[in-house]
Amino acid sequence: MLRSLTVQAPAKINLGLRVFPKRADGYHEIESIFSTVNLCDSITVQVLDQKDVCKVDCEGMVLPQENTFTKAYKAFCVLTGIREGVHVHVTKRIPAGGGLGGGSSDSSSFIKSIDTLFGTQLSDSALLDIAGQVGSDVYFFTRRLVEENKVNSIGRGFTAIVRGRGEIIKPIENRNDFSILLVFPGVHVSTKDAYDLVDASLGLNTESKRSDEDLECLYKKPIREWFFSNDFTAPVAGRYPRIRQAMDELIKAGADFVDMSGSGSTVFAVFEDRNKADFAYRTLAMQWDSLLL
């Protein structure tokens, strides 16, 4: 049996994110296209001789004693009967509170890693069930791993239409014909605070949902014809002016599409022309923490 495993956990951006009124169970329905990007945390999981313990060491962050890793470990142990302990070491590159799904991606990669280490060979539905117990975005990242195993496409991008609380996922063909520039405004936005801002805003979405076909068709259009919108952007950028400033500067730099990712605070720009993306990066990097992908 393997005793240690290191994997990469990618970030995601949201191409559009519509938020619908809260359901009876307390969750909001969403409608979005999630797409992974080449910015990854590194997760190393090691089996311990101790039992019933999940130790977590996260570089640059102090996690609470109860966190997404311990939550996933407990759900896994209840399902499988495994009692061996694990140590998780996380090298963070995805900023926390940035709307890039770093914590969810880390959790998903951890679930799949312990399944591999302990040889439990959980079914796809079992992996997704554990994911749902940890967090809504964990569904997407877990589905990514499931699909990668099916088609042996490890390391390639993964894009999907995401609905429900995050559990309804339809993979679509991933595009790789554009460049993405990420700008990190330097503010932390918690998911709870972002949803509170959306709930309090007048812009909470009451429109009918679009079909998968319409969303996929929009995704395939030239970037300048995208009309994706994120319901979090206006209220969150209104609270944190640096987010709006970053968006304005990316537009001035010639981006074909600009928005905030998820619940914020990361802003991303999409460029069809790599030379324009390079120029924008060189221009903005003097003032902003940024990354060209």
C-alpha positions as MATLAB code, in Angstrom:
seq = 'MLRSLTVQAPAKINLGLRVFPKRADGYHEIESIFSTVNLCDSITVQVLDQKDVCKVDCEGMVLPQENTFTKAYKAFCVLTGIREGVHVHVTKRIPAGGGLGGGSSDSSSFIKSIDTLFGTQLSDSALLDIAGQVGSDVYFFTRRLVEENKVNSIGRGFTAIVRGRGEIIKPIENRNDFSILLVFPGVHVSTKDAYDLVDASLGLNTESKRSDEDLECLYKKPIREWFFSNDFTAPVAGRYPRIRQAMDELIKAGADFVDMSGSGSTVFAVFEDRNKADFAYRTLAMQWDSLLL';
ca = [
       0.000    0.000    0.000;
       1.206    3.501   -0.802;
       2.154    5.527    2.270;
       2.330    8.982    0.685;
       0.891   10.785   -2.323;
       1.305   14.293   -3.768;
      -1.289   15.784   -6.136;
      -2.106   19.159   -7.663;
      -5.426   20.876   -6.909;
      -6.398   23.474   -9.545;
      -8.301   26.720   -9.122;
     -11.418   27.589  -11.111;
     -13.017   30.688  -12.535;
     -16.730   31.311  -13.020;
     -17.974   32.385  -16.417;
     -21.166   33.951  -15.216;
     -22.755   33.167  -11.873;
     -26.468   33.680  -11.422;
     -27.777   33.318   -7.877;
     -31.421   32.470   -7.292;
     -33.466   32.950   -4.091;
     -32.637   30.773   -1.117;
     -34.324   27.351   -1.026;
     -36.176   25.844    1.924;
     -33.003   23.947    2.908;
     -31.039   27.186    3.185;
     -29.027   26.781   -0.008;
     -29.168   29.072   -3.024;
     -29.688   27.678   -6.493;
     -26.928   28.766   -8.876;
     -26.316   28.742  -12.608;
     -22.745   29.033  -13.824;
     -19.973   27.707  -16.007;
     -16.990   26.589  -13.937;
     -13.638   26.204  -15.669;
     -10.351   25.096  -14.115;
      -7.227   27.202  -14.626;
      -3.547   26.397  -14.343;
      -3.034   27.721  -10.828;
      -2.702   24.900   -8.331;
      -2.204   24.133   -4.671;
      -0.009   21.126   -3.932;
      -1.446   18.510   -1.563;
       0.714   15.813    0.065;
      -1.109   13.140    2.064;
       0.813   10.681    4.239;
      -0.568    7.681    6.139;
       0.196    7.746    9.884;
       0.600    4.921   12.387;
      -1.934    6.699   14.612;
      -5.619    5.972   14.308;
      -8.616    8.274   13.920;
      -6.564   11.414   13.331;
      -6.278   13.899   10.481;
      -3.412   16.349   10.957;
      -3.308   19.322    8.620;
      -0.342   21.585    7.927;
      -1.126   24.460    5.564;
       1.709   26.787    4.553;
       0.950   30.421    5.231;
      -2.425   29.752    6.859;
      -3.675   28.696   10.261;
      -6.719   26.483    9.788;
      -9.263   25.884   12.555;
      -9.075   22.524   14.296;
     -12.219   21.470   12.459;
     -11.794   22.210    8.751;
     -12.710   20.851    5.325;
      -9.958   18.211    5.478;
     -11.060   16.839    8.846;
     -14.673   16.947    7.669;
     -13.815   14.963    4.534;
     -11.697   12.498    6.530;
     -14.536   11.791    8.976;
     -17.055   11.275    6.170;
     -14.613    8.939    4.395;
     -13.978    6.905    7.558;
     -17.694    6.551    8.336;
     -18.303    5.274    4.804;
     -15.317    2.917    4.555;
     -14.533    1.863    8.117;
     -10.934    3.036    7.692;
      -9.313    4.102   10.964;
      -5.708    4.826    9.944;
      -4.728    8.422   10.458;
      -3.354   10.815    7.848;
      -1.190   13.908    7.699;
      -1.995   16.527    5.065;
       0.537   19.131    3.944;
      -0.811   21.922    1.739;
       1.377   24.281   -0.266;
      -0.968   27.185   -1.009;
      -0.756   29.106   -4.253;
      -4.479   29.789   -4.682;
      -5.395   32.787   -2.507;
      -8.018   32.203    0.173;
     -11.176   34.274   -0.104;
     -10.504   34.871   -3.780;
     -13.463   33.125   -5.385;
     -11.182   30.593   -7.062;
     -12.360   27.529   -5.146;
      -8.987   26.721   -3.606;
     -10.345   25.176   -0.425;
     -12.910   23.122   -2.322;
     -10.333   21.898   -4.814;
      -7.944   20.977   -2.005;
     -10.701   18.987   -0.278;
     -11.620   17.154   -3.465;
      -8.009   16.192   -4.172;
      -7.656   15.034   -0.580;
     -10.738   12.783   -0.827;
      -9.431   11.149   -3.990;
      -5.946   10.819   -2.479;
      -7.086    8.903    0.603;
      -9.265    6.703   -1.584;
      -6.105    5.864   -3.571;
      -3.850    5.458   -0.532;
      -6.202    3.071    1.252;
      -7.240    1.214   -1.895;
     -10.924    1.629   -1.105;
     -11.887    2.105   -4.772;
     -14.972    4.122   -3.958;
     -17.586    4.474   -6.681;
     -18.090    7.796   -8.409;
     -21.358    8.293   -6.514;
     -19.648    7.608   -3.177;
     -16.906   10.149   -3.908;
     -19.535   12.721   -4.854;
     -21.537   11.922   -1.713;
     -18.504   12.701    0.458;
     -17.905   15.849   -1.589;
     -21.435   17.045   -0.853;
     -20.862   16.651    2.874;
     -17.845   18.957    2.692;
     -19.013   21.836    0.493;
     -21.001   22.753   -2.593;
     -18.055   23.549   -4.902;
     -16.367   20.271   -3.935;
     -18.851   18.541   -6.251;
     -17.344   20.234   -9.314;
     -13.744   19.429   -8.468;
     -14.616   15.834   -7.595;
     -16.481   15.438  -10.884;
     -13.340   16.749  -12.607;
     -11.303   13.932  -11.063;
     -13.951   11.360  -11.981;
     -13.973   12.505  -15.609;
     -10.176   12.596  -15.787;
      -9.990    8.965  -14.712;
     -12.514    7.969  -17.372;
     -10.672    9.507  -20.305;
      -7.102    9.562  -18.939;
      -6.887   13.331  -19.331;
      -5.007   14.204  -16.149;
      -3.750   17.766  -16.175;
      -6.079   19.028  -18.898;
      -8.614   21.744  -18.278;
     -12.140   20.871  -17.199;
     -15.228   22.974  -17.854;
     -18.819   22.292  -16.859;
     -22.226   23.874  -16.486;
     -23.073   23.863  -12.777;
     -26.545   24.117  -11.265;
     -28.491   23.353   -8.096;
     -26.387   24.027   -5.028;
     -23.443   22.838   -7.131;
     -24.294   19.143   -7.451;
     -25.816   19.265  -10.954;
     -22.852   19.197  -13.298;
     -22.756   18.851  -17.076;
     -19.220   18.690  -18.522;
     -18.742   20.568  -21.783;
     -15.812   20.752  -24.183;
     -13.031   22.823  -22.625;
     -11.628   25.745  -24.626;
      -7.912   26.459  -24.702;
      -7.857   29.184  -27.351;
      -7.570   32.164  -25.019;
      -5.342   33.538  -22.258;
      -6.439   34.425  -18.739;
      -4.988   37.167  -16.581;
      -5.783   36.988  -12.878;
      -5.579   40.068  -10.674;
      -5.648   39.729   -6.883;
      -6.940   42.979   -5.312;
      -5.635   42.054   -1.876;
      -8.965   41.812   -0.061;
     -10.499   38.702    1.475;
     -14.178   38.048    0.818;
     -15.793   35.209    2.740;
     -18.470   33.231    0.925;
     -20.951   33.925    3.717;
     -20.380   37.685    3.551;
     -20.718   37.634   -0.231;
     -24.049   35.801   -0.066;
     -25.255   38.223    2.600;
     -24.457   41.092    0.228;
     -26.303   39.392   -2.636;
     -29.312   38.635   -0.433;
     -29.446   42.262    0.653;
     -29.123   43.637   -2.873;
     -32.022   44.374   -5.165;
     -30.331   42.412   -7.936;
     -31.026   38.940   -6.586;
     -31.914   36.936   -9.671;
     -35.584   36.233  -10.268;
     -35.250   35.532  -13.993;
     -35.893   32.111  -15.453;
     -32.961   29.762  -15.815;
     -31.233   29.379  -19.161;
     -30.922   26.011  -20.844;
     -27.672   24.061  -20.952;
     -27.721   24.478  -24.728;
     -27.908   28.280  -24.456;
     -25.055   28.426  -21.957;
     -22.840   26.111  -23.986;
     -23.597   28.066  -27.150;
     -22.601   31.309  -25.407;
     -19.366   29.737  -24.152;
     -18.425   28.763  -27.706;
     -18.906   32.292  -29.083;
     -16.007   34.724  -29.675;
     -14.944   36.178  -26.330;
     -16.129   39.698  -27.165;
     -19.635   38.306  -27.677;
     -19.813   36.807  -24.189;
     -22.497   38.386  -22.033;
     -21.936   36.328  -18.895;
     -22.713   38.177  -15.663;
     -21.923   37.456  -12.040;
     -24.591   38.417   -9.499;
     -21.897   38.830   -6.845;
     -19.882   41.402   -8.779;
     -21.941   44.552   -8.208;
     -22.585   44.169   -4.453;
     -19.121   42.824   -3.608;
     -17.255   45.371   -5.752;
     -19.462   48.044   -4.193;
     -18.192   47.014   -0.762;
     -14.567   46.633   -1.896;
     -13.623   49.426   -4.357;
     -10.281   47.827   -5.278;
     -12.190   45.057   -7.054;
     -13.958   47.580   -9.278;
     -10.663   49.420   -9.821;
      -8.977   46.210  -10.968;
     -11.829   45.493  -13.375;
     -11.678   49.008  -14.837;
      -7.924   48.786  -15.407;
      -8.228   45.415  -17.133;
     -10.861   46.839  -19.461;
      -8.569   49.778  -20.242;
      -5.781   47.274  -20.926;
      -7.797   45.802  -23.783;
      -9.279   42.641  -22.285;
     -12.004   40.961  -24.322;
     -13.952   39.980  -21.191;
     -13.589   40.981  -17.527;
     -15.423   39.889  -14.387;
     -14.951   38.818  -10.794;
     -14.654   35.097  -10.136;
     -17.241   33.452   -7.913;
     -17.934   35.336   -4.712;
     -14.688   37.327   -5.130;
     -12.271   38.902   -4.747;
     -10.127   37.706   -7.677;
     -10.743   39.518  -10.947;
     -10.000   37.779  -14.234;
      -9.610   38.987  -17.796;
      -9.876   36.873  -20.936;
      -7.823   37.704  -24.043;
      -8.117   36.095  -27.451;
      -4.757   37.619  -28.441;
      -1.795   36.369  -26.379;
       0.290   39.444  -27.254;
      -2.411   41.706  -25.792;
      -2.492   39.539  -22.687;
       1.288   39.816  -22.321;
       1.130   43.597  -22.683;
      -1.689   43.910  -20.159;
       0.197   41.733  -17.678;
       3.382   43.799  -17.984;
       1.361   46.979  -17.545;
      -0.666   45.877  -14.533;
       2.050   43.869  -12.775;
       3.733   47.099  -11.703;
       0.751   47.959   -9.490;
      -1.205   44.747   -8.969;
      -0.487   41.255   -7.740;
      -1.308   39.365  -10.917;
      -0.716   36.137  -12.819;
      -0.921   35.399  -16.536;
      -2.056   31.882  -17.422;
];
